[in-house]
Amino acid sequence: MKYRSGETAPKTGNYKVLNKEGREVNSVYLNEGDTFPPTSCSNCYYVEG
C-alpha cells in the first residue's frame, strides 16, 4: 500500500521512500499514529519495508 506525506502511519516500523520510478530514495522509522513527513520530491511516496 502507498502512503503520502501528511497521512498517518498505520503501524510502527520502517517505511521506504520511493520515487515515481519505484526506486528507493530514503527511509524513515515511524511509530503507529505518527504523520508521514514531507518527501524530497512531489511524486515520492512511502511503502512498508
mmCIF entry with sequence, helices, sheets and N, C-alpha, C, O atoms, coordinates in Angstrom:
data_MODEL
# 
_entry.id   MODEL 
# 
_entity.id                         1 
_entity.type                       polymer 
_entity.pdbx_number_of_molecules   1 
# 
_entity_poly.entity_id                      1 
_entity_poly.type                           'polypeptide(L)' 
_entity_poly.nstd_linkage                   no 
_entity_poly.nstd_monomer                   no 
_entity_poly.pdbx_seq_one_letter_code       MKYRSGETAPKTGNYKVLNKEGREVNSVYLNEGDTFPPTSCSNCYYVEG 
_entity_poly.pdbx_seq_one_letter_code_can   MKYRSGETAPKTGNYKVLNKEGREVNSVYLNEGDTFPPTSCSNCYYVEG 
_entity_poly.pdbx_strand_id                 A 
# 
loop_
_entity_poly_seq.entity_id 
_entity_poly_seq.num 
_entity_poly_seq.mon_id 
_entity_poly_seq.hetero 
1 1  MET n 
1 2  LYS n 
1 3  TYR n 
1 4  ARG n 
1 5  SER n 
1 6  GLY n 
1 7  GLU n 
1 8  THR n 
1 9  ALA n 
1 10 PRO n 
1 11 LYS n 
1 12 THR n 
1 13 GLY n 
1 14 ASN n 
1 15 TYR n 
1 16 LYS n 
1 17 VAL n 
1 18 LEU n 
1 19 ASN n 
1 20 LYS n 
1 21 GLU n 
1 22 GLY n 
1 23 ARG n 
1 24 GLU n 
1 25 VAL n 
1 26 ASN n 
1 27 SER n 
1 28 VAL n 
1 29 TYR n 
1 30 LEU n 
1 31 ASN n 
1 32 GLU n 
1 33 GLY n 
1 34 ASP n 
1 35 THR n 
1 36 PHE n 
1 37 PRO n 
1 38 PRO n 
1 39 THR n 
1 40 SER n 
1 41 CYS n 
1 42 SER n 
1 43 ASN n 
1 44 CYS n 
1 45 TYR n 
1 46 TYR n 
1 47 VAL n 
1 48 GLU n 
1 49 GLY n 
# 
_struct_asym.id          A 
_struct_asym.entity_id   1 
# 
_struct_sheet.id               AA1 
_struct_sheet.type             ? 
_struct_sheet.number_strands   3 
_struct_sheet.details          ? 
# 
loop_
_struct_sheet_order.sheet_id 
_struct_sheet_order.range_id_1 
_struct_sheet_order.range_id_2 
_struct_sheet_order.offset 
_struct_sheet_order.sense 
AA1 1 2 ? anti-parallel 
AA1 2 3 ? anti-parallel 
# 
loop_
_struct_sheet_range.sheet_id 
_struct_sheet_range.id 
_struct_sheet_range.beg_label_comp_id 
_struct_sheet_range.beg_label_asym_id 
_struct_sheet_range.beg_label_seq_id 
_struct_sheet_range.pdbx_beg_PDB_ins_code 
_struct_sheet_range.end_label_comp_id 
_struct_sheet_range.end_label_asym_id 
_struct_sheet_range.end_label_seq_id 
_struct_sheet_range.pdbx_end_PDB_ins_code 
_struct_sheet_range.beg_auth_comp_id 
_struct_sheet_range.beg_auth_asym_id 
_struct_sheet_range.beg_auth_seq_id 
_struct_sheet_range.end_auth_comp_id 
_struct_sheet_range.end_auth_asym_id 
_struct_sheet_range.end_auth_seq_id 
AA1 1 GLU A 24 ? LEU A 30 ? GLU A 24 LEU A 30 
AA1 2 GLY A 13 ? LEU A 18 ? GLY A 13 LEU A 18 
AA1 3 TYR A 45 ? GLU A 48 ? TYR A 45 GLU A 48 
# 
loop_
_atom_site.group_PDB 
_atom_site.id 
_atom_site.type_symbol 
_atom_site.label_atom_id 
_atom_site.label_alt_id 
_atom_site.label_comp_id 
_atom_site.label_asym_id 
_atom_site.label_entity_id 
_atom_site.label_seq_id 
_atom_site.pdbx_PDB_ins_code 
_atom_site.Cartn_x 
_atom_site.Cartn_y 
_atom_site.Cartn_z 
_atom_site.occupancy 
_atom_site.B_iso_or_equiv 
_atom_site.pdbx_formal_charge 
_atom_site.auth_seq_id 
_atom_site.auth_comp_id 
_atom_site.auth_asym_id 
_atom_site.auth_atom_id 
_atom_site.pdbx_PDB_model_num 
ATOM 1   N N  . MET A 1 1  ? 0.843  -1.181 0.000   1.00 0.00 ? 1  MET A N  1 
ATOM 2   C CA . MET A 1 1  ? 0.000  0.000  0.000   1.00 0.00 ? 1  MET A CA 1 
ATOM 3   C C  . MET A 1 1  ? 0.891  1.249  0.000   1.00 0.00 ? 1  MET A C  1 
ATOM 4   O O  . MET A 1 1  ? 1.935  1.279  0.651   1.00 0.00 ? 1  MET A O  1 
ATOM 5   N N  . LYS A 1 2  ? 0.469  2.258  -0.726  1.00 0.00 ? 2  LYS A N  1 
ATOM 6   C CA . LYS A 1 2  ? 1.224  3.511  -0.813  1.00 0.00 ? 2  LYS A CA 1 
ATOM 7   C C  . LYS A 1 2  ? 0.672  4.522  0.195   1.00 0.00 ? 2  LYS A C  1 
ATOM 8   O O  . LYS A 1 2  ? -0.537 4.627  0.406   1.00 0.00 ? 2  LYS A O  1 
ATOM 9   N N  . TYR A 1 3  ? 1.591  5.255  0.805   1.00 0.00 ? 3  TYR A N  1 
ATOM 10  C CA . TYR A 1 3  ? 1.225  6.313  1.746   1.00 0.00 ? 3  TYR A CA 1 
ATOM 11  C C  . TYR A 1 3  ? 1.853  7.614  1.278   1.00 0.00 ? 3  TYR A C  1 
ATOM 12  O O  . TYR A 1 3  ? 2.922  7.612  0.667   1.00 0.00 ? 3  TYR A O  1 
ATOM 13  N N  . ARG A 1 4  ? 1.197  8.709  1.561   1.00 0.00 ? 4  ARG A N  1 
ATOM 14  C CA . ARG A 1 4  ? 1.671  10.044 1.160   1.00 0.00 ? 4  ARG A CA 1 
ATOM 15  C C  . ARG A 1 4  ? 2.015  10.885 2.384   1.00 0.00 ? 4  ARG A C  1 
ATOM 16  O O  . ARG A 1 4  ? 1.563  10.603 3.494   1.00 0.00 ? 4  ARG A O  1 
ATOM 17  N N  . SER A 1 5  ? 2.809  11.906 2.169   1.00 0.00 ? 5  SER A N  1 
ATOM 18  C CA . SER A 1 5  ? 3.144  12.850 3.231   1.00 0.00 ? 5  SER A CA 1 
ATOM 19  C C  . SER A 1 5  ? 1.863  13.391 3.852   1.00 0.00 ? 5  SER A C  1 
ATOM 20  O O  . SER A 1 5  ? 0.906  13.711 3.147   1.00 0.00 ? 5  SER A O  1 
ATOM 21  N N  . GLY A 1 6  ? 1.854  13.490 5.177   1.00 0.00 ? 6  GLY A N  1 
ATOM 22  C CA . GLY A 1 6  ? 0.696  14.011 5.878   1.00 0.00 ? 6  GLY A CA 1 
ATOM 23  C C  . GLY A 1 6  ? -0.276 12.947 6.347   1.00 0.00 ? 6  GLY A C  1 
ATOM 24  O O  . GLY A 1 6  ? -1.100 13.205 7.224   1.00 0.00 ? 6  GLY A O  1 
ATOM 25  N N  . GLU A 1 7  ? -0.191 11.741 5.767   1.00 0.00 ? 7  GLU A N  1 
ATOM 26  C CA . GLU A 1 7  ? -1.046 10.652 6.226   1.00 0.00 ? 7  GLU A CA 1 
ATOM 27  C C  . GLU A 1 7  ? -0.503 10.081 7.532   1.00 0.00 ? 7  GLU A C  1 
ATOM 28  O O  . GLU A 1 7  ? 0.620  10.390 7.929   1.00 0.00 ? 7  GLU A O  1 
ATOM 29  N N  . THR A 1 8  ? -1.294 9.255  8.194   1.00 0.00 ? 8  THR A N  1 
ATOM 30  C CA . THR A 1 8  ? -0.914 8.661  9.473   1.00 0.00 ? 8  THR A CA 1 
ATOM 31  C C  . THR A 1 8  ? -0.389 7.250  9.264   1.00 0.00 ? 8  THR A C  1 
ATOM 32  O O  . THR A 1 8  ? -0.976 6.461  8.523   1.00 0.00 ? 8  THR A O  1 
ATOM 33  N N  . ALA A 1 9  ? 0.724  6.940  9.924   1.00 0.00 ? 9  ALA A N  1 
ATOM 34  C CA . ALA A 1 9  ? 1.307  5.598  9.840   1.00 0.00 ? 9  ALA A CA 1 
ATOM 35  C C  . ALA A 1 9  ? 0.375  4.586  10.508  1.00 0.00 ? 9  ALA A C  1 
ATOM 36  O O  . ALA A 1 9  ? -0.020 4.783  11.657  1.00 0.00 ? 9  ALA A O  1 
ATOM 37  N N  . PRO A 1 10 ? 0.020  3.511  9.809   1.00 0.00 ? 10 PRO A N  1 
ATOM 38  C CA . PRO A 1 10 ? -0.914 2.543  10.369  1.00 0.00 ? 10 PRO A CA 1 
ATOM 39  C C  . PRO A 1 10 ? -0.286 1.650  11.435  1.00 0.00 ? 10 PRO A C  1 
ATOM 40  O O  . PRO A 1 10 ? -0.998 1.104  12.278  1.00 0.00 ? 10 PRO A O  1 
ATOM 41  N N  . LYS A 1 11 ? 1.042  1.492  11.408  1.00 0.00 ? 11 LYS A N  1 
ATOM 42  C CA . LYS A 1 11 ? 1.718  0.687  12.420  1.00 0.00 ? 11 LYS A CA 1 
ATOM 43  C C  . LYS A 1 11 ? 3.170  1.125  12.544  1.00 0.00 ? 11 LYS A C  1 
ATOM 44  O O  . LYS A 1 11 ? 3.699  1.808  11.667  1.00 0.00 ? 11 LYS A O  1 
ATOM 45  N N  . THR A 1 12 ? 3.801  0.731  13.626  1.00 0.00 ? 12 THR A N  1 
ATOM 46  C CA . THR A 1 12 ? 5.195  1.070  13.880  1.00 0.00 ? 12 THR A CA 1 
ATOM 47  C C  . THR A 1 12 ? 6.102  0.265  12.956  1.00 0.00 ? 12 THR A C  1 
ATOM 48  O O  . THR A 1 12 ? 5.894  -0.932 12.756  1.00 0.00 ? 12 THR A O  1 
ATOM 49  N N  . GLY A 1 13 ? 7.111  0.930  12.395  1.00 0.00 ? 13 GLY A N  1 
ATOM 50  C CA . GLY A 1 13 ? 8.065  0.216  11.552  1.00 0.00 ? 13 GLY A CA 1 
ATOM 51  C C  . GLY A 1 13 ? 8.799  1.125  10.596  1.00 0.00 ? 13 GLY A C  1 
ATOM 52  O O  . GLY A 1 13 ? 8.643  2.346  10.613  1.00 0.00 ? 13 GLY A O  1 
ATOM 53  N N  . ASN A 1 14 ? 9.616  0.486  9.750   1.00 0.00 ? 14 ASN A N  1 
ATOM 54  C CA . ASN A 1 14 ? 10.368 1.210  8.728   1.00 0.00 ? 14 ASN A CA 1 
ATOM 55  C C  . ASN A 1 14 ? 9.514  1.378  7.481   1.00 0.00 ? 14 ASN A C  1 
ATOM 56  O O  . ASN A 1 14 ? 8.777  0.477  7.080   1.00 0.00 ? 14 ASN A O  1 
ATOM 57  N N  . TYR A 1 15 ? 9.632  2.546  6.886   1.00 0.00 ? 15 TYR A N  1 
ATOM 58  C CA . TYR A 1 15 ? 8.930  2.841  5.640   1.00 0.00 ? 15 TYR A CA 1 
ATOM 59  C C  . TYR A 1 15 ? 9.950  3.370  4.639   1.00 0.00 ? 15 TYR A C  1 
ATOM 60  O O  . TYR A 1 15 ? 10.749 4.252  4.954   1.00 0.00 ? 15 TYR A O  1 
ATOM 61  N N  . LYS A 1 16 ? 9.909  2.820  3.432   1.00 0.00 ? 16 LYS A N  1 
ATOM 62  C CA . LYS A 1 16 ? 10.793 3.279  2.360   1.00 0.00 ? 16 LYS A CA 1 
ATOM 63  C C  . LYS A 1 16 ? 10.145 4.438  1.630   1.00 0.00 ? 16 LYS A C  1 
ATOM 64  O O  . LYS A 1 16 ? 8.927  4.469  1.454   1.00 0.00 ? 16 LYS A O  1 
ATOM 65  N N  . VAL A 1 17 ? 10.959 5.389  1.208   1.00 0.00 ? 17 VAL A N  1 
ATOM 66  C CA . VAL A 1 17 ? 10.504 6.482  0.359   1.00 0.00 ? 17 VAL A CA 1 
ATOM 67  C C  . VAL A 1 17 ? 10.904 6.108  -1.065  1.00 0.00 ? 17 VAL A C  1 
ATOM 68  O O  . VAL A 1 17 ? 12.086 5.924  -1.353  1.00 0.00 ? 17 VAL A O  1 
ATOM 69  N N  . LEU A 1 18 ? 9.920  5.995  -1.950  1.00 0.00 ? 18 LEU A N  1 
ATOM 70  C CA . LEU A 1 18 ? 10.178 5.625  -3.336  1.00 0.00 ? 18 LEU A CA 1 
ATOM 71  C C  . LEU A 1 18 ? 9.826  6.786  -4.256  1.00 0.00 ? 18 LEU A C  1 
ATOM 72  O O  . LEU A 1 18 ? 8.892  7.545  -3.998  1.00 0.00 ? 18 LEU A O  1 
ATOM 73  N N  . ASN A 1 19 ? 10.600 6.907  -5.343  1.00 0.00 ? 19 ASN A N  1 
ATOM 74  C CA . ASN A 1 19 ? 10.281 7.929  -6.331  1.00 0.00 ? 19 ASN A CA 1 
ATOM 75  C C  . ASN A 1 19 ? 9.295  7.361  -7.348  1.00 0.00 ? 19 ASN A C  1 
ATOM 76  O O  . ASN A 1 19 ? 8.900  6.200  -7.238  1.00 0.00 ? 19 ASN A O  1 
ATOM 77  N N  . LYS A 1 20 ? 8.898  8.152  -8.324  1.00 0.00 ? 20 LYS A N  1 
ATOM 78  C CA . LYS A 1 20 ? 7.859  7.707  -9.264  1.00 0.00 ? 20 LYS A CA 1 
ATOM 79  C C  . LYS A 1 20 ? 8.282  6.505  -10.091 1.00 0.00 ? 20 LYS A C  1 
ATOM 80  O O  . LYS A 1 20 ? 7.429  5.799  -10.629 1.00 0.00 ? 20 LYS A O  1 
ATOM 81  N N  . GLU A 1 21 ? 9.602  6.254  -10.206 1.00 0.00 ? 21 GLU A N  1 
ATOM 82  C CA . GLU A 1 21 ? 10.099 5.070  -10.911 1.00 0.00 ? 21 GLU A CA 1 
ATOM 83  C C  . GLU A 1 21 ? 10.145 3.842  -10.002 1.00 0.00 ? 21 GLU A C  1 
ATOM 84  O O  . GLU A 1 21 ? 10.457 2.741  -10.457 1.00 0.00 ? 21 GLU A O  1 
ATOM 85  N N  . GLY A 1 22 ? 9.832  4.031  -8.712  1.00 0.00 ? 22 GLY A N  1 
ATOM 86  C CA . GLY A 1 22 ? 9.849  2.928  -7.770  1.00 0.00 ? 22 GLY A CA 1 
ATOM 87  C C  . GLY A 1 22 ? 11.203 2.676  -7.134  1.00 0.00 ? 22 GLY A C  1 
ATOM 88  O O  . GLY A 1 22 ? 11.393 1.657  -6.471  1.00 0.00 ? 22 GLY A O  1 
ATOM 89  N N  . ARG A 1 23 ? 12.146 3.588  -7.324  1.00 0.00 ? 23 ARG A N  1 
ATOM 90  C CA . ARG A 1 23 ? 13.473 3.470  -6.715  1.00 0.00 ? 23 ARG A CA 1 
ATOM 91  C C  . ARG A 1 23 ? 13.474 4.063  -5.316  1.00 0.00 ? 23 ARG A C  1 
ATOM 92  O O  . ARG A 1 23 ? 12.896 5.122  -5.072  1.00 0.00 ? 23 ARG A O  1 
ATOM 93  N N  . GLU A 1 24 ? 14.139 3.356  -4.395  1.00 0.00 ? 24 GLU A N  1 
ATOM 94  C CA . GLU A 1 24 ? 14.227 3.855  -3.016  1.00 0.00 ? 24 GLU A CA 1 
ATOM 95  C C  . GLU A 1 24 ? 15.160 5.048  -2.953  1.00 0.00 ? 24 GLU A C  1 
ATOM 96  O O  . GLU A 1 24 ? 16.290 4.989  -3.436  1.00 0.00 ? 24 GLU A O  1 
ATOM 97  N N  . VAL A 1 25 ? 14.684 6.131  -2.357  1.00 0.00 ? 25 VAL A N  1 
ATOM 98  C CA . VAL A 1 25 ? 15.496 7.346  -2.220  1.00 0.00 ? 25 VAL A CA 1 
ATOM 99  C C  . VAL A 1 25 ? 15.778 7.684  -0.757  1.00 0.00 ? 25 VAL A C  1 
ATOM 100 O O  . VAL A 1 25 ? 16.634 8.518  -0.464  1.00 0.00 ? 25 VAL A O  1 
ATOM 101 N N  . ASN A 1 26 ? 15.054 7.034  0.162   1.00 0.00 ? 26 ASN A N  1 
ATOM 102 C CA . ASN A 1 26 ? 15.246 7.308  1.581   1.00 0.00 ? 26 ASN A CA 1 
ATOM 103 C C  . ASN A 1 26 ? 14.420 6.297  2.362   1.00 0.00 ? 26 ASN A C  1 
ATOM 104 O O  . ASN A 1 26 ? 13.684 5.501  1.779   1.00 0.00 ? 26 ASN A O  1 
ATOM 105 N N  . SER A 1 27 ? 14.544 6.332  3.683   1.00 0.00 ? 27 SER A N  1 
ATOM 106 C CA . SER A 1 27 ? 13.684 5.528  4.542   1.00 0.00 ? 27 SER A CA 1 
ATOM 107 C C  . SER A 1 27 ? 13.517 6.245  5.878   1.00 0.00 ? 27 SER A C  1 
ATOM 108 O O  . SER A 1 27 ? 14.360 7.048  6.277   1.00 0.00 ? 27 SER A O  1 
ATOM 109 N N  . VAL A 1 28 ? 12.429 5.943  6.552   1.00 0.00 ? 28 VAL A N  1 
ATOM 110 C CA . VAL A 1 28 ? 12.151 6.537  7.858   1.00 0.00 ? 28 VAL A CA 1 
ATOM 111 C C  . VAL A 1 28 ? 11.578 5.471  8.779   1.00 0.00 ? 28 VAL A C  1 
ATOM 112 O O  . VAL A 1 28 ? 10.990 4.489  8.324   1.00 0.00 ? 28 VAL A O  1 
ATOM 113 N N  . TYR A 1 29 ? 11.755 5.676  10.069  1.00 0.00 ? 29 TYR A N  1 
ATOM 114 C CA . TYR A 1 29 ? 11.134 4.816  11.078  1.00 0.00 ? 29 TYR A CA 1 
ATOM 115 C C  . TYR A 1 29 ? 10.039 5.633  11.742  1.00 0.00 ? 29 TYR A C  1 
ATOM 116 O O  . TYR A 1 29 ? 10.288 6.732  12.238  1.00 0.00 ? 29 TYR A O  1 
ATOM 117 N N  . LEU A 1 30 ? 8.825  5.094  11.750  1.00 0.00 ? 30 LEU A N  1 
ATOM 118 C CA . LEU A 1 30 ? 7.694  5.799  12.341  1.00 0.00 ? 30 LEU A CA 1 
ATOM 119 C C  . LEU A 1 30 ? 6.983  4.913  13.348  1.00 0.00 ? 30 LEU A C  1 
ATOM 120 O O  . LEU A 1 30 ? 6.938  3.693  13.195  1.00 0.00 ? 30 LEU A O  1 
ATOM 121 N N  . ASN A 1 31 ? 6.439  5.525  14.360  1.00 0.00 ? 31 ASN A N  1 
ATOM 122 C CA . ASN A 1 31 ? 5.583  4.830  15.314  1.00 0.00 ? 31 ASN A CA 1 
ATOM 123 C C  . ASN A 1 31 ? 4.144  4.901  14.832  1.00 0.00 ? 31 ASN A C  1 
ATOM 124 O O  . ASN A 1 31 ? 3.771  5.826  14.110  1.00 0.00 ? 31 ASN A O  1 
ATOM 125 N N  . GLU A 1 32 ? 3.349  3.939  15.225  1.00 0.00 ? 32 GLU A N  1 
ATOM 126 C CA . GLU A 1 32 ? 1.926  3.947  14.872  1.00 0.00 ? 32 GLU A CA 1 
ATOM 127 C C  . GLU A 1 32 ? 1.316  5.277  15.288  1.00 0.00 ? 32 GLU A C  1 
ATOM 128 O O  . GLU A 1 32 ? 1.488  5.719  16.424  1.00 0.00 ? 32 GLU A O  1 
ATOM 129 N N  . GLY A 1 33 ? 0.606  5.910  14.366  1.00 0.00 ? 33 GLY A N  1 
ATOM 130 C CA . GLY A 1 33 ? -0.038 7.190  14.642  1.00 0.00 ? 33 GLY A CA 1 
ATOM 131 C C  . GLY A 1 33 ? 0.785  8.406  14.261  1.00 0.00 ? 33 GLY A C  1 
ATOM 132 O O  . GLY A 1 33 ? 0.262  9.519  14.228  1.00 0.00 ? 33 GLY A O  1 
ATOM 133 N N  . ASP A 1 34 ? 2.095  8.206  13.967  1.00 0.00 ? 34 ASP A N  1 
ATOM 134 C CA . ASP A 1 34 ? 2.931  9.315  13.514  1.00 0.00 ? 34 ASP A CA 1 
ATOM 135 C C  . ASP A 1 34 ? 2.480  9.775  12.131  1.00 0.00 ? 34 ASP A C  1 
ATOM 136 O O  . ASP A 1 34 ? 1.870  9.011  11.382  1.00 0.00 ? 34 ASP A O  1 
ATOM 137 N N  . THR A 1 35 ? 2.777  11.000 11.809  1.00 0.00 ? 35 THR A N  1 
ATOM 138 C CA . THR A 1 35 ? 2.462  11.550 10.491  1.00 0.00 ? 35 THR A CA 1 
ATOM 139 C C  . THR A 1 35 ? 3.659  11.368 9.570   1.00 0.00 ? 35 THR A C  1 
ATOM 140 O O  . THR A 1 35 ? 4.796  11.639 9.956   1.00 0.00 ? 35 THR A O  1 
ATOM 141 N N  . PHE A 1 36 ? 3.400  10.906 8.347   1.00 0.00 ? 36 PHE A N  1 
ATOM 142 C CA . PHE A 1 36 ? 4.477  10.773 7.367   1.00 0.00 ? 36 PHE A CA 1 
ATOM 143 C C  . PHE A 1 36 ? 5.026  12.156 7.045   1.00 0.00 ? 36 PHE A C  1 
ATOM 144 O O  . PHE A 1 36 ? 4.261  13.065 6.723   1.00 0.00 ? 36 PHE A O  1 
ATOM 145 N N  . PRO A 1 37 ? 6.353  12.327 7.128   1.00 0.00 ? 37 PRO A N  1 
ATOM 146 C CA . PRO A 1 37 ? 6.942  13.644 6.875   1.00 0.00 ? 37 PRO A CA 1 
ATOM 147 C C  . PRO A 1 37 ? 6.970  13.979 5.385   1.00 0.00 ? 37 PRO A C  1 
ATOM 148 O O  . PRO A 1 37 ? 6.742  13.108 4.546   1.00 0.00 ? 37 PRO A O  1 
ATOM 149 N N  . PRO A 1 38 ? 7.251  15.246 5.056   1.00 0.00 ? 38 PRO A N  1 
ATOM 150 C CA . PRO A 1 38 ? 7.390  15.627 3.643   1.00 0.00 ? 38 PRO A CA 1 
ATOM 151 C C  . PRO A 1 38 ? 8.523  14.829 2.982   1.00 0.00 ? 38 PRO A C  1 
ATOM 152 O O  . PRO A 1 38 ? 9.509  14.476 3.630   1.00 0.00 ? 38 PRO A O  1 
ATOM 153 N N  . THR A 1 39 ? 8.366  14.556 1.700   1.00 0.00 ? 39 THR A N  1 
ATOM 154 C CA . THR A 1 39 ? 9.407  13.851 0.937   1.00 0.00 ? 39 THR A CA 1 
ATOM 155 C C  . THR A 1 39 ? 10.207 14.861 0.123   1.00 0.00 ? 39 THR A C  1 
ATOM 156 O O  . THR A 1 39 ? 9.838  16.031 0.021   1.00 0.00 ? 39 THR A O  1 
ATOM 157 N N  . SER A 1 40 ? 11.304 14.390 -0.452  1.00 0.00 ? 40 SER A N  1 
ATOM 158 C CA . SER A 1 40 ? 12.192 15.267 -1.218  1.00 0.00 ? 40 SER A CA 1 
ATOM 159 C C  . SER A 1 40 ? 11.662 15.579 -2.614  1.00 0.00 ? 40 SER A C  1 
ATOM 160 O O  . SER A 1 40 ? 12.185 16.466 -3.288  1.00 0.00 ? 40 SER A O  1 
ATOM 161 N N  . CYS A 1 41 ? 10.633 14.861 -3.055  1.00 0.00 ? 41 CYS A N  1 
ATOM 162 C CA . CYS A 1 41 ? 10.056 15.133 -4.376  1.00 0.00 ? 41 CYS A CA 1 
ATOM 163 C C  . CYS A 1 41 ? 8.535  15.028 -4.304  1.00 0.00 ? 41 CYS A C  1 
ATOM 164 O O  . CYS A 1 41 ? 7.994  14.316 -3.458  1.00 0.00 ? 41 CYS A O  1 
ATOM 165 N N  . SER A 1 42 ? 7.867  15.726 -5.179  1.00 0.00 ? 42 SER A N  1 
ATOM 166 C CA . SER A 1 42 ? 6.408  15.778 -5.130  1.00 0.00 ? 42 SER A CA 1 
ATOM 167 C C  . SER A 1 42 ? 5.750  14.441 -5.526  1.00 0.00 ? 42 SER A C  1 
ATOM 168 O O  . SER A 1 42 ? 4.618  14.165 -5.130  1.00 0.00 ? 42 SER A O  1 
ATOM 169 N N  . ASN A 1 43 ? 6.463  13.618 -6.305  1.00 0.00 ? 43 ASN A N  1 
ATOM 170 C CA . ASN A 1 43 ? 5.906  12.349 -6.751  1.00 0.00 ? 43 ASN A CA 1 
ATOM 171 C C  . ASN A 1 43 ? 6.332  11.170 -5.880  1.00 0.00 ? 43 ASN A C  1 
ATOM 172 O O  . ASN A 1 43 ? 5.967  10.031 -6.169  1.00 0.00 ? 43 ASN A O  1 
ATOM 173 N N  . CYS A 1 44 ? 7.092  11.423 -4.825  1.00 0.00 ? 44 CYS A N  1 
ATOM 174 C CA . CYS A 1 44 ? 7.538  10.354 -3.946  1.00 0.00 ? 44 CYS A CA 1 
ATOM 175 C C  . CYS A 1 44 ? 6.405  9.883  -3.049  1.00 0.00 ? 44 CYS A C  1 
ATOM 176 O O  . CYS A 1 44 ? 5.455  10.618 -2.781  1.00 0.00 ? 44 CYS A O  1 
ATOM 177 N N  . TYR A 1 45 ? 6.526  8.641  -2.590  1.00 0.00 ? 45 TYR A N  1 
ATOM 178 C CA . TYR A 1 45 ? 5.530  8.053  -1.694  1.00 0.00 ? 45 TYR A CA 1 
ATOM 179 C C  . TYR A 1 45 ? 6.214  7.059  -0.766  1.00 0.00 ? 45 TYR A C  1 
ATOM 180 O O  . TYR A 1 45 ? 7.375  6.709  -0.972  1.00 0.00 ? 45 TYR A O  1 
ATOM 181 N N  . TYR A 1 46 ? 5.496  6.608  0.252   1.00 0.00 ? 46 TYR A N  1 
ATOM 182 C CA . TYR A 1 46 ? 6.016  5.677  1.242   1.00 0.00 ? 46 TYR A CA 1 
ATOM 183 C C  . TYR A 1 46 ? 5.398  4.300  1.048   1.00 0.00 ? 46 TYR A C  1 
ATOM 184 O O  . TYR A 1 46 ? 4.245  4.171  0.638   1.00 0.00 ? 46 TYR A O  1 
ATOM 185 N N  . VAL A 1 47 ? 6.195  3.263  1.355   1.00 0.00 ? 47 VAL A N  1 
ATOM 186 C CA . VAL A 1 47 ? 5.697  1.886  1.417   1.00 0.00 ? 47 VAL A CA 1 
ATOM 187 C C  . VAL A 1 47 ? 6.312  1.236  2.641   1.00 0.00 ? 47 VAL A C  1 
ATOM 188 O O  . VAL A 1 47 ? 7.381  1.641  3.098   1.00 0.00 ? 47 VAL A O  1 
ATOM 189 N N  . GLU A 1 48 ? 5.635  0.227  3.171   1.00 0.00 ? 48 GLU A N  1 
ATOM 190 C CA . GLU A 1 48 ? 6.202  -0.508 4.303   1.00 0.00 ? 48 GLU A CA 1 
ATOM 191 C C  . GLU A 1 48 ? 7.429  -1.259 3.828   1.00 0.00 ? 48 GLU A C  1 
ATOM 192 O O  . GLU A 1 48 ? 7.486  -1.753 2.702   1.00 0.00 ? 48 GLU A O  1 
ATOM 193 N N  . GLY A 1 49 ? 8.407  -1.333 4.712   1.00 0.00 ? 49 GLY A N  1 
ATOM 194 C CA . GLY A 1 49 ? 9.565  -2.078 4.265   1.00 0.00 ? 49 GLY A CA 1 
ATOM 195 C C  . GLY A 1 49 ? 10.743 -1.942 5.112   1.00 0.00 ? 49 GLY A C  1 
ATOM 196 O O  . GLY A 1 49 ? 11.783 -2.534 4.823   1.00 0.00 ? 49 GLY A O  1 
# 
